[in-house]
């Protein structure tokens, strides 16, 4: 009789999640390619002008390979992308040299916001559970509910109005350059980072509160109370570790937003990130750049959800311990 250990179960589940992630990336790549190539307008017309002759447009499209069948272009793009080559922009520049520096700028923004928002959200969620249905819980819940109702651009403009225009504490624009020192870049990043913190904090805090309250209703929590353990210790030692799986899923979704959803924030603050690059590429009909940006956003989203699944599996004692 074959004995199936917990390690075998976890390995199988992780392999399934990884295979599903790869399949999702393939499907997303097809959707991205078809959608981007279905954008209205023509890059040739944008470059040559509306008065360009059909012969000139045809010659221009042939030079860029846009006259090839869609399936052939997709397979060529996919095979190159798998090797890390995003191709050449229609402006005759390597896409990687255009996207990667901007991606690093967006990652700096996202990582800074995550380092503030994640621990703060978990802490505030635990405080809500510690004082559930009391004044601290009601204030925090009402505040976060109000924040969720506000769009990113409204929060961004509100911060600009208060901190930049009224109090004049921070610059209203976040244009950074490589020649700037660390302090100058950090000061210009404060407003977009605060915006992202406010946007993601509410979702993560409410998810933490809900997950903890669900765990606090379990019998072993009541047993811990009967043993005389302090409520704070029960939350941190017994409830929080068992709620990590649920919390991790919401945190992963919000971290994915920090990378893929910064387009509006970067546009408001004129921040040179990958979102700003994608907006410019869409307006210029620069298809290779749009495809690369969209694929990076999708890969970040799928990867972070995969990490959340792994954390949920690893935090499940029924899987991690042999029966």
N, C-alpha and C positions, 0 to 999 in steps of 0.2 A: 504493500500500500504506500503510495507516494504522499509524503508530508509536505504541505505547502507552508512555508515560513512567512513571517511578516515581511521579511526582506524581499521575498519573491513577489508578494502582493504589491509592495511599494514600487519595486522596479517595473512591474508590469503597468501600473497606473501611470508612472512617470513616462514610460515609453509611449503609452497611448496619448498622453497629453502632448508630448513632443511631436508625434506623428500628426496629431490634429492641428498643431501650430504650423507645421510645414505645409499641410494641405490648405490651411487658411491663407497662408502667405501666397500660395500659388493662385488660389481663387481671387484674392485681393489684387494680385499683379495683373490678372486678366481684366478685372473690372476697371482698374486704374488706367490701363492702356487703352481700353475701348472708350472710356469716358473722356480721357484727355484728348484723344484723337477725334472725338465728336464735338469738341468745343467749336462754337460758331466763329466764323472769321478765318482768315488765312494769314500765316506768317509771311508768305511771299507778298501778299497785298499790303501788309503792314510795312514791310521793308521797301518794296518797290513803289508803293503808292497806288491809289485807286485808278490812276490813269495808265497803269502798266498794261501792255498788250498781252493777250493770251499766250503768245509764243514766249515772251519773257518770263511769265509766271511758270509755264511748263518747264522751261530750261532751269529756272531757279529750284523748282520742286525736284527735278531730276538730280541736280547737284547735291541736294540734301537727302536724297533717297526717299522722298515723300511720294514718289510715283509708284513705289513697290506695293504689292498686295499687303493688306493689313496683317494677315497671318504671318507672312514672311518677315515683316518688320517687327512683329511681336517676338517671334522666335529669336531673331538677331539681337533684339534688346534684352530678352531674358537671359540668353546664354552669356552675354557680356556682363549683365548685372550680377549674375551668380559669381563671377570672378572678381567682383568689386569695381568693375568699369561701368560707370554711368553714361558713358558716351561723350559726345561733343555737343556743346550748346549751339544753337542756331547763330549765335554771335561768334562762332569759331573759337570758343574757349572750352577747355575740359570742364565738364559739369562738376567733377569732384573738387576742383580748385575754387569753384564758385560756391558750392554748397557746404563743404566741410568746415571752413572757418565760421560760417554763419551758424552751422549746427552746433559748434563748440560754444558760440555765444548764447544760443538758446539753452544748451545744457547747463551753462553757468547760471542762467536765470532760473531754470527749473530746479536744479540742485539746491540753490540758495533758498528758494521758496519751500522746498520739501523739508530741508533741515529745520526750518522754523515751524511749518504747518503740521507735520506728522506728530512729533512729540507733544506739541501744544494741543492738538486735537484729542490725542489719547488722554492727556492729563485732564482736559476740560470735560471729556466724556466720563472719566472716572469720578470727577467732582460732582457731576450731575447725578450719577448713580449713588454716590455717598450721601447726597442731600436730596434724593428723589422726591419730587412733588413739594419741595420746600423752596424758599426764596432763591438761593443760588441756582437751582435747577430751572426754575421758571424764568429767571432773567437770562441765563445762557441759552435756553431753548428758544425764547422769544427773539433774542438777538440774532441767533443763527438762522432762524426761519426768515427773518427780515432780510438777512444777507443773501440767502438762497434766491429770494425773489428779485434781486437786483441783477441786471446784466453786467458783464465785465466792463463794458465801456463806460457805464454810468459810475461804477465804483472808481474807475481810473480817472475820469474827469472830476469826480468829487474830491479825490486825493490831490489832484493838480490844483483845484480851486482853493483847498484849505492849506495844504503844505507848501505849494509853490507860489500861488498868486497872493493869498492873504498873508500867510506867515513868512513867506519867502525863505523857507528853511532849506528847500531842495530845488534843483533845476527841474523845469517842467518837461524837458526833452531828455531822452536817454541815449543820444547818439554817442557811441564809444568808438575809439580807434585803438589799434594795436600800439601806437606810440604813447598812449596815455599810461600813467602810472596806476598801480593797483588801487590807491586811495581814490583817485579821480573816477576810475571805472566803478568802484564800489558805491560811491555817492550817487552817480547817475543811475545805478541799478536799483536804488532803494524803492522808488515809486513803483516800477513794474513788479518788483518782488512783493511789495506790500499788497498790490492788487491781486496777484496770484494767491497769496496767503489768504486773503479775505474770501476769495472765490472758492478755494478748495477746503478751507478750514471747517466751514459749516457742514458740508457733506460728511467729512470724516468724523467730526465730533458727534453728529447725530447717529451715524452708523455705530460708533463706539458705544454710545449710550444704549442703543437698542440691543446690541450684541451682549453687553454686560448685563442688562436687565433680564435678558432671556436666560443667561447662565445663572443669575442670582435666584431664579425660581427653581433650580434643581435641588433634589433632596440632600446632596452632599454639602451644599451651602448651608442648609438648615442645620445639618449635623455640626458643621463648624461653629455656627452660632450657639448651639446648645453646649458646646465645649467651652464657651466663654471667650472665643477669639474676638478681638476688636474688629469693627466693621471695615475699617480701612485696610487692615491686614487681610481680611477675607477677600476684598475686592482685588488687591494687588497680587496675593499669593494663589488664590484658588480660582477666582472668576476670570481675571485678565488672561492668564495662560490658556484657558479653555475657550476663550473668545477670539483668540488670535486669528484663527482660520477665517472667521466671518469678517473681522476687521481688515485683514490683509487684502481681501477681494476689493473692498471699497477703496482702500489706500492705493492699490494698484491702478484702479480706474482713474483716480484723481492724479496720480503720478503720470499716467499716460496722457491725461488732459494737459498737464504742465508742459509736456513736450509737444503734443500734437495740437493743443488748443490755444497756443500763445499767439495765434495770428492776429486777433483783435488787439490784444495788449501791446504787441510789438508795433502794430500800425498806429495806435494812439500815441505811444511814446517815441515813435520813430527809432525803435531799437533795431540794430542791424542783426536780426536773427534769421533763422530759416523760414519762419512764417512770413516775414517781410520779403524775403527772397522769392517765396512762392507767389505772393500777391503780384510782385513785379513781373514774374515770369508768365503768369496768367494774362496780365494786361498786354504783354508783348507777344503772346502766342508762342513762347519758347517751350515747345513740347518736352524736350529731354529734361529740362530743369524741373518742370512741373511734375513729370513722372518720377524723378528722383526724390523730390520733396515728399510727394504723396506716399511713395513706397517707404521712405524713412519713418513717416508718421505712423503708417500701418504696422511696420515692423516693431516700433516702440510699443504700440498698443498691444499687439499680440504677445510680445516678449514679457511685458509686465503682467499680463493676465496669466501667462504660463508660470511666472514666478509666484503669483498669488496662489495658483493651484498647488504648486510644490509646497508652499508654506502651509496651506490647508491640509495637505496630506501628511506632512511631517508633524503637524500639531495634533493629529488625530491619534489618540492612544490606542484605539481599536486596531489601527493599521500598524503602528510602530512597535507593538508588543505582541508576542506570540500568544495564541489562545491556549 
